[in-house]
Amino acid sequence: MTEPTAASRLRGASGAITVSLVGYLFFVEFVSGVLQGYYVPLISDLVEYLGIRDADFNWFEAAQLLLSALVVPVLAKLGDMVGHKKILLISTVLTAGASWWLVFADSFWVFLAAWALQGFYVVWLPLEVALIFDRGRHTGVGASQTRKAAGLLVVGLEAGAIAGALGGARIFSAFNGDIALTLTIPAIAVTVAFFVILFGVPESQPVTGRRLDTIGFVLLTLALLTITSGLTFLRINGPETWWVYALMLLGIALLYPFGKWVLKHPDPAIDLRVLRQPNMWPVQLTAGLVGISILGAQAPLSTFAGTDPVNGFGLGLDAAERSYIIGAYLVAMIIGALLFPLISRKTTPRLTLIGATLIVAVGYLAFLVNNTTAVGVTLNMVVAGIGSGALVAALPAAAAAAAPLGQTGIATGLTNTTKTIGGAFASAIFAVVLVLAAGQAVTETASSLLGYLVVFAICGGAALVAAVALVFVPKLAFSDAPAEEGLQSSPTLL
């Protein structure tokens, strides 16, 4: 009998990145997108159902962002320790439980608790990218295949967001305005995702002998909790509330004992020595900087498009018309996610990352001179969306490629955490900027053109800073490395 080749052994090996693996995870990310888009057209109806004010809905978003910032590092680290699939399943169970809880929640506080707990889905993408990279580590093309797979996962994410946004209102109408019945759809979707993971996704290979740095994570949680809480209260209470600044300073100060602790720990919560390497810190910094526009700029963009032109700016678009711009942005993100691995193969991942940040910068800085027509605003958003989609797919994959063995989960998870912090920072700052600029507006609820231009300039400027940071990345970083265990051949993947 002929001895099998190295490539054929890899095709059947447990470490291979397969089409089926990516397909199952594509479905999971599609469900994640549904969760992010489904509830948006229902917000006004949910406010009425719960008997609250429109402004109170901000607490739901704030609570979910806060929870995601706190739990992602811990869950990602646990994924490295016990297996990424196990933690993916646990986070899906928690998300499904919270989604079903929302069906029966009929008061503000109960709904707030369930909504916050539903935020466990934010760890899905980092865990999936870590799992994919871990399984491709032995093939010699794990980095490039992970980029391709991550791009497809982001396509699933954005497609799910589009389907959720379009389907939420229509399902609500089909169910004759029954909120509880309408909320069962995402709960069913997450439940199905659990079984898809359980039966379709293989486990990664965790490094044995690891232990959880409990004290390090407690210190990190306290720091993140105070910083993000301060940002949230700044947005809600306004810039004149002095104690929010004290809260944020306290959070920053708590990072010092955290740093002292992890530097002397043998298996730290976050390895700062790895984090400060030239192929890692620019990636994490870029994630935080692009979070400013990806998570923080969406509300200002929506209100800008809806502002009555009587104020001297704005497009005066209604909700349906604004949805077309949002849809174009999401489609552009899909295009960017698909283009990134293709362009990386022709150039280098580093140059493609720099190019993506520059595209985001061009898209937002274009608002400074092109903001008077719906076509112009849509064009700006499409340009920014292409760059943003590439970065959403590329950053976790780049972090995984830069991470040492046993730290892929925490590395990819940190890109999500820093992005969330960047978004929370931007939401707070943008809210303050627009409130302070509101005195120049004609209508009572509008801000001013100057306020919006400052917001767009911050988004574009942050992307430029990210591009400069990525220049310090080694030229061949994130490229494929020689296969481990002496296996140089690789299977035909995806």
C-alpha positions as CSV (number, residue, x, y, z in Angstrom):
1,M,0.0,0.0,0.0
2,T,1.3,3.4,-0.9
3,E,2.2,5.6,2.0
4,P,0.1,8.7,2.2
5,T,1.7,12.0,1.4
6,A,2.0,14.8,4.0
7,A,-0.7,16.8,2.2
8,S,-3.1,13.9,2.3
9,R,-2.4,13.3,5.9
10,L,-3.2,16.9,6.6
11,R,-6.5,16.7,4.6
12,G,-7.7,14.1,7.1
13,A,-6.0,15.6,10.1
14,S,-7.9,17.1,13.0
15,G,-6.0,20.3,12.4
16,A,-7.2,21.0,8.9
17,I,-9.3,24.1,8.1
18,T,-12.2,22.7,6.2
19,V,-15.0,24.2,4.1
20,S,-17.5,22.6,6.5
21,L,-15.8,24.1,9.6
22,V,-16.0,27.6,8.1
23,G,-19.6,26.9,6.8
24,Y,-20.8,26.1,10.3
25,L,-19.1,29.1,11.8
26,F,-20.5,31.2,8.9
27,F,-24.0,30.3,10.2
28,V,-23.1,31.2,13.7
29,E,-21.9,34.7,12.6
30,F,-25.1,35.1,10.5
31,V,-27.0,34.6,13.7
32,S,-24.7,37.1,15.5
33,G,-25.6,39.6,12.7
34,V,-29.3,38.9,13.1
35,L,-29.0,39.7,16.8
36,Q,-27.3,43.0,16.0
37,G,-29.9,44.0,13.3
38,Y,-33.2,42.5,14.3
39,Y,-34.1,44.7,17.2
40,V,-33.1,48.1,15.6
41,P,-36.4,48.6,13.7
42,L,-38.3,47.5,16.8
43,I,-36.9,50.1,19.2
44,S,-39.9,52.4,19.2
45,D,-42.2,49.5,19.7
46,L,-40.1,48.1,22.5
47,V,-40.1,51.5,24.2
48,E,-43.9,51.6,24.1
49,Y,-44.1,47.9,25.2
50,L,-42.0,48.5,28.3
51,G,-43.5,51.9,29.1
52,I,-40.2,53.8,29.1
53,R,-38.8,56.8,27.3
54,D,-36.7,56.8,24.1
55,A,-33.7,58.0,26.0
56,D,-34.0,55.0,28.4
57,F,-33.1,52.7,25.6
58,N,-29.5,54.0,25.8
59,W,-29.1,52.0,29.0
60,F,-29.7,48.8,27.1
61,E,-26.9,49.6,24.7
62,A,-24.6,50.8,27.5
63,A,-25.2,47.7,29.6
64,Q,-24.4,45.3,26.7
65,L,-21.3,47.2,25.7
66,L,-20.1,47.2,29.3
67,L,-20.7,43.5,29.7
68,S,-18.8,42.7,26.4
69,A,-15.8,44.8,27.5
70,L,-15.7,42.8,30.8
71,V,-16.3,39.2,29.7
72,V,-14.5,38.9,26.4
73,P,-10.9,38.8,27.8
74,V,-11.9,36.2,30.4
75,L,-13.8,34.0,28.0
76,A,-11.1,34.3,25.3
77,K,-8.4,33.3,27.8
78,L,-10.6,30.3,29.0
79,G,-10.9,29.3,25.4
80,D,-7.1,29.1,25.2
81,M,-7.0,27.0,28.4
82,V,-9.9,24.5,27.9
83,G,-10.7,24.7,24.2
84,H,-12.3,27.4,22.1
85,K,-15.3,25.2,21.2
86,K,-16.2,24.7,24.8
87,I,-16.3,28.4,25.6
88,L,-18.1,29.1,22.3
89,L,-20.8,26.7,23.4
90,I,-21.0,28.2,26.9
91,S,-21.3,31.7,25.5
92,T,-24.0,30.5,23.1
93,V,-26.0,28.9,25.9
94,L,-25.8,32.2,27.9
95,T,-26.9,34.2,24.8
96,A,-29.8,31.8,24.0
97,G,-30.9,31.9,27.6
98,A,-30.9,35.7,27.6
99,S,-32.7,35.8,24.2
100,W,-35.5,33.6,25.6
101,W,-35.6,35.7,28.7
102,L,-36.3,38.8,26.6
103,V,-39.4,37.1,25.2
104,F,-40.9,37.1,28.7
105,A,-39.4,40.3,30.1
106,D,-42.1,42.9,30.5
107,S,-40.4,45.6,32.7
108,F,-37.4,47.9,32.3
109,W,-35.1,46.2,34.8
110,V,-35.8,42.7,33.7
111,F,-35.4,43.6,30.1
112,L,-32.2,45.5,30.9
113,A,-30.7,42.4,32.6
114,A,-31.6,40.1,29.8
115,W,-30.4,42.5,27.1
116,A,-27.0,42.9,28.9
117,L,-26.6,39.1,29.2
118,Q,-27.4,38.6,25.5
119,G,-24.2,40.5,24.9
120,F,-22.2,37.3,25.4
121,Y,-22.4,36.8,21.6
122,V,-19.7,39.4,21.2
123,V,-17.0,36.7,22.0
124,W,-18.1,34.5,19.2
125,L,-16.0,36.0,16.4
126,P,-12.8,36.2,18.4
127,L,-13.2,32.6,19.5
128,E,-14.0,31.4,16.0
129,V,-11.0,33.1,14.5
130,A,-8.8,31.6,17.3
131,L,-10.3,28.2,16.7
132,I,-9.7,28.4,12.9
133,F,-6.1,29.6,13.3
134,D,-5.4,27.0,15.9
135,R,-6.5,24.2,13.5
136,G,-4.5,25.7,10.6
137,R,-1.4,26.2,12.6
138,H,0.2,23.0,11.4
139,T,-0.5,23.5,7.7
140,G,2.0,26.3,7.0
141,V,-0.8,28.4,5.5
142,G,-2.7,29.0,8.7
143,A,-2.4,32.8,8.6
144,S,-3.6,33.3,5.0
145,Q,-6.4,30.7,5.4
146,T,-7.5,32.4,8.6
147,R,-7.7,35.7,6.8
148,K,-9.8,34.2,4.1
149,A,-12.1,32.4,6.7
150,A,-12.4,35.6,8.8
151,G,-13.5,37.5,5.7
152,L,-16.2,34.9,5.1
153,L,-17.3,35.1,8.7
154,V,-17.7,38.9,8.5
155,V,-19.7,38.4,5.3
156,G,-22.0,36.1,7.4
157,L,-22.1,38.7,10.2
158,E,-23.1,41.6,7.9
159,A,-25.5,39.5,5.9
160,G,-27.2,38.5,9.1
161,A,-27.4,42.2,10.2
162,I,-29.0,43.1,6.9
163,A,-31.5,40.2,7.2
164,G,-32.2,41.0,10.8
165,A,-32.8,44.7,10.1
166,L,-35.1,43.9,7.1
167,G,-36.9,41.0,8.8
168,G,-37.5,42.5,12.3
169,A,-40.2,45.0,11.3
170,R,-41.8,42.6,8.7
171,I,-42.0,39.8,11.2
172,F,-43.5,42.2,13.8
173,S,-46.2,43.1,11.3
174,A,-46.8,39.5,10.3
175,F,-47.4,38.7,14.0
176,N,-49.9,41.6,14.3
177,G,-47.7,43.6,16.6
178,D,-47.1,40.9,19.2
179,I,-43.8,41.8,20.8
180,A,-43.3,38.6,22.7
181,L,-43.9,36.4,19.7
182,T,-41.7,38.6,17.5
183,L,-38.8,38.2,20.0
184,T,-38.9,34.4,19.8
185,I,-37.3,34.5,16.3
186,P,-33.8,35.5,17.4
187,A,-34.1,33.2,20.4
188,I,-34.8,30.3,18.1
189,A,-31.9,31.3,15.8
190,V,-29.4,31.3,18.7
191,T,-30.8,27.9,19.9
192,V,-30.2,26.5,16.5
193,A,-26.7,28.0,16.5
194,F,-25.9,26.1,19.7
195,F,-26.6,22.7,18.0
196,V,-24.7,23.8,14.9
197,I,-21.6,24.4,17.1
198,L,-22.2,21.2,19.1
199,F,-22.4,18.8,16.2
200,G,-20.6,20.7,13.4
201,V,-17.6,22.4,15.0
202,P,-14.5,20.4,16.1
203,E,-12.6,21.4,19.2
204,S,-9.2,23.2,19.1
205,Q,-6.2,21.8,21.0
206,P,-5.6,23.8,24.2
207,V,-2.2,24.0,25.8
208,T,-2.1,21.9,28.9
209,G,-0.9,23.1,32.3
210,R,-2.5,26.5,32.1
211,R,-4.2,28.3,35.0
212,L,-6.5,31.3,35.2
213,D,-4.9,34.5,36.6
214,T,-7.9,35.3,38.7
215,I,-6.3,38.3,40.5
216,G,-5.1,39.8,37.1
217,F,-8.6,39.5,35.6
218,V,-10.2,41.0,38.7
219,L,-7.9,44.0,38.5
220,L,-8.5,44.3,34.7
221,T,-12.3,44.0,35.2
222,L,-12.3,46.8,37.8
223,A,-10.2,49.0,35.6
224,L,-12.5,48.4,32.5
225,L,-15.6,48.7,34.6
226,T,-14.7,52.1,35.9
227,I,-13.4,53.5,32.6
228,T,-16.4,52.3,30.5
229,S,-18.9,53.3,33.3
230,G,-17.4,56.8,33.3
231,L,-17.7,57.0,29.5
232,T,-21.3,55.8,29.7
233,F,-22.3,58.3,32.4
234,L,-20.6,61.1,30.5
235,R,-22.8,60.4,27.5
236,I,-25.9,60.1,29.6
237,N,-25.3,62.8,32.3
238,G,-23.5,65.3,30.2
239,P,-20.1,67.0,30.3
240,E,-20.9,69.1,33.3
241,T,-21.0,66.1,35.6
242,W,-17.6,66.3,37.3
243,W,-17.6,62.9,39.0
244,V,-17.6,61.0,35.6
245,Y,-14.1,62.3,35.0
246,A,-13.0,61.1,38.4
247,L,-14.4,57.7,37.6
248,M,-12.4,57.5,34.4
249,L,-9.2,58.6,36.1
250,L,-9.7,56.0,38.7
251,G,-10.1,53.3,36.0
252,I,-6.9,54.5,34.3
253,A,-5.1,54.4,37.7
254,L,-6.2,50.8,38.3
255,L,-4.3,49.8,35.2
256,Y,-1.0,50.3,37.1
257,P,-1.5,47.6,39.7
258,F,-2.9,45.4,37.0
259,G,0.3,45.9,35.0
260,K,2.6,45.3,38.0
261,W,0.8,42.1,38.8
262,V,0.7,40.5,35.3
263,L,4.4,41.3,34.6
264,K,5.4,39.0,37.5
265,H,2.8,36.3,36.9
266,P,4.0,33.1,35.1
267,D,0.7,32.8,33.2
268,P,-0.8,36.3,33.2
269,A,-4.3,37.3,32.3
270,I,-2.8,39.4,29.5
271,D,0.9,39.0,28.6
272,L,2.1,42.6,28.4
273,R,5.4,41.4,27.0
274,V,3.6,39.9,24.0
275,L,1.3,43.0,23.8
276,R,4.2,45.4,23.4
277,Q,5.8,43.5,20.5
278,P,5.9,45.4,17.2
279,N,3.5,42.9,15.5
280,M,0.9,43.1,18.2
281,W,0.5,46.6,19.8
282,P,-0.2,48.4,16.5
283,V,-3.0,45.8,15.8
284,Q,-4.6,46.3,19.2
285,L,-4.2,50.1,18.9
286,T,-5.8,50.0,15.4
287,A,-8.8,48.0,16.8
288,G,-9.4,50.7,19.4
289,L,-9.0,53.6,16.9
290,V,-11.3,52.1,14.2
291,G,-13.8,51.3,17.0
292,I,-14.3,55.0,17.2
293,S,-16.0,55.0,13.7
294,I,-17.4,51.5,13.5
295,L,-19.2,51.6,16.9
296,G,-19.3,55.3,17.8
297,A,-20.1,57.1,14.6
298,Q,-23.3,55.3,13.5
299,A,-25.7,57.3,15.7
300,P,-24.3,60.7,14.6
301,L,-24.4,59.6,10.9
302,S,-28.1,58.6,11.3
303,T,-29.1,61.9,13.0
304,F,-27.1,63.9,10.4
305,A,-28.9,62.2,7.6
306,G,-32.3,62.9,9.3
307,T,-31.6,66.5,10.3
308,D,-34.0,69.0,8.6
309,P,-32.0,71.1,6.0
310,V,-33.6,74.2,7.5
311,N,-30.7,74.1,9.9
312,G,-28.3,74.8,6.9
313,F,-27.1,71.2,6.8
314,G,-28.5,67.6,6.9
315,L,-30.5,65.6,4.4
316,G,-33.9,65.5,5.9
317,L,-34.3,61.7,5.2
318,D,-36.9,59.6,7.0
319,A,-36.2,56.3,8.6
320,A,-36.8,54.2,5.5
321,E,-34.5,56.5,3.4
322,R,-31.8,56.4,6.0
323,S,-31.9,52.6,6.0
324,Y,-30.8,52.6,2.4
325,I,-27.6,54.4,3.4
326,I,-27.0,52.0,6.2
327,G,-27.7,49.1,3.8
328,A,-25.1,50.4,1.4
329,Y,-22.6,50.7,4.2
330,L,-23.2,47.1,5.3
331,V,-22.8,45.8,1.7
332,A,-19.6,47.8,1.4
333,M,-18.3,46.1,4.6
334,I,-19.0,42.7,3.0
335,I,-17.0,43.8,-0.1
336,G,-14.1,44.9,2.1
337,A,-14.1,41.7,4.1
338,L,-13.9,39.7,0.8
339,L,-11.3,41.8,-0.8
340,F,-8.8,41.8,2.1
341,P,-7.5,38.3,1.8
342,L,-7.3,38.6,-2.0
343,I,-5.3,41.8,-1.8
344,S,-3.1,40.5,1.0
345,R,-2.1,37.6,-1.2
346,K,-1.0,40.0,-3.9
347,T,0.9,42.4,-1.6
348,T,1.4,41.8,2.2
349,P,-1.1,41.7,5.1
350,R,0.7,44.7,6.6
351,L,0.4,46.9,3.5
352,T,-3.3,45.8,3.1
353,L,-4.0,46.8,6.7
354,I,-2.5,50.2,6.2
355,G,-4.5,50.6,3.0
356,A,-7.7,49.7,4.7
357,T,-7.2,52.3,7.5
358,L,-6.4,54.9,4.8
359,I,-9.6,54.0,3.0
360,V,-11.6,54.5,6.2
361,A,-9.8,57.9,6.7
362,V,-10.7,59.0,3.2
363,G,-14.4,58.0,3.7
364,Y,-14.8,60.0,6.8
365,L,-12.7,63.0,5.9
366,A,-14.7,63.3,2.7
367,F,-17.6,64.4,4.8
368,L,-15.8,67.7,5.4
369,V,-16.3,68.7,1.8
370,N,-19.0,66.3,0.5
371,N,-22.0,66.3,2.9
372,T,-24.9,68.1,1.1
373,T,-26.5,65.3,-0.9
374,A,-27.7,61.8,-0.2
375,V,-25.6,60.5,-3.1
376,G,-22.5,62.2,-1.6
377,V,-23.1,60.9,1.9
378,T,-23.8,57.4,0.6
379,L,-20.6,57.5,-1.4
380,N,-18.6,58.5,1.7
381,M,-20.2,55.7,3.7
382,V,-19.4,53.1,1.0
383,V,-15.8,54.1,0.9
384,A,-15.6,54.0,4.7
385,G,-17.5,50.7,4.7
386,I,-15.0,49.0,2.4
387,G,-12.1,49.8,4.7
388,S,-14.1,49.0,7.9
389,G,-15.2,45.6,6.6
390,A,-11.6,44.7,5.7
391,L,-10.4,45.7,9.2
392,V,-13.2,43.9,11.1
393,A,-12.1,40.7,9.3
394,A,-8.4,41.3,9.4
395,L,-7.6,42.5,12.9
396,P,-8.6,39.3,14.8
397,A,-6.8,37.2,12.1
398,A,-3.7,39.5,12.4
399,A,-3.7,39.2,16.2
400,A,-4.0,35.4,16.0
401,A,-1.1,35.2,13.6
402,A,1.0,37.4,15.9
403,A,0.2,35.5,19.1
404,P,2.4,32.8,20.5
405,L,1.1,29.2,21.0
406,G,-1.7,29.1,23.6
407,Q,-2.6,32.8,23.4
408,T,-4.6,33.1,20.2
409,G,-7.9,33.4,22.0
410,I,-6.9,36.2,24.3
411,A,-5.1,38.0,21.4
412,T,-8.2,38.0,19.2
413,G,-10.4,38.8,22.1
414,L,-8.5,41.9,22.9
415,T,-9.1,43.3,19.5
416,N,-12.8,43.2,20.4
417,T,-12.3,44.7,23.8
418,T,-10.2,47.6,22.5
419,K,-12.7,48.2,19.7
420,T,-15.5,48.3,22.3
421,I,-13.6,50.8,24.5
422,G,-12.9,52.9,21.4
423,G,-16.6,52.8,20.5
424,A,-17.6,53.7,24.1
425,F,-15.1,56.6,24.1
426,A,-16.4,57.9,20.8
427,S,-20.0,57.6,21.8
428,A,-19.4,59.7,24.9
429,I,-17.2,62.3,23.2
430,F,-19.5,62.6,20.2
431,A,-22.5,63.1,22.4
432,V,-20.7,65.9,24.2
433,V,-19.6,67.5,21.0
434,L,-23.0,67.5,19.5
435,V,-24.7,68.8,22.6
436,L,-22.2,71.6,23.0
437,A,-22.7,72.5,19.3
438,A,-26.5,72.4,19.5
439,G,-26.8,76.1,20.4
440,Q,-26.2,77.1,16.8
441,A,-29.1,75.0,15.4
442,V,-32.5,76.3,14.3
443,T,-34.6,73.4,15.3
444,E,-34.8,72.4,18.9
445,T,-33.4,68.9,18.6
446,A,-30.7,69.5,16.0
447,S,-27.0,70.0,16.6
448,S,-24.8,72.1,14.2
449,L,-22.8,71.4,11.1
450,L,-19.6,72.2,13.0
451,G,-20.4,69.6,15.6
452,Y,-20.9,66.9,13.0
453,L,-17.8,68.0,11.1
454,V,-15.8,67.6,14.3
455,V,-17.2,64.1,14.7
456,F,-16.3,63.1,11.1
457,A,-12.8,64.7,11.5
458,I,-12.2,62.6,14.7
459,C,-13.2,59.4,12.8
460,G,-10.9,60.2,9.9
461,G,-8.0,61.4,12.1
462,A,-8.2,58.2,14.2
463,A,-7.9,56.1,11.1
464,L,-4.9,58.1,10.0
465,V,-3.2,57.5,13.4
466,A,-3.9,53.8,13.0
467,A,-2.2,53.8,9.6
468,V,0.8,55.4,11.1
469,A,0.9,52.9,13.9
470,L,0.8,50.0,11.4
471,V,3.9,51.3,9.7
472,F,5.8,50.1,12.7
473,V,4.7,46.5,12.1
474,P,7.5,44.3,10.6
475,K,7.2,44.1,6.8
476,L,6.4,40.3,6.7
477,A,4.2,40.2,9.8
478,F,1.1,38.0,9.7
479,S,2.3,36.1,6.6
480,D,2.3,32.4,6.5
481,A,5.0,30.7,8.5
482,P,6.6,27.3,7.8
483,A,4.4,24.4,8.8
484,E,4.9,23.0,12.3
485,E,6.0,19.5,13.0
486,G,7.9,19.3,9.7
487,L,4.8,19.3,7.5
488,Q,5.5,21.7,4.7
489,S,2.7,20.7,2.4
490,S,-0.8,22.0,2.9
491,P,-4.3,20.8,1.9
492,T,-6.5,22.6,-0.5
493,L,-8.7,24.7,1.8
494,L,-11.9,26.6,1.4
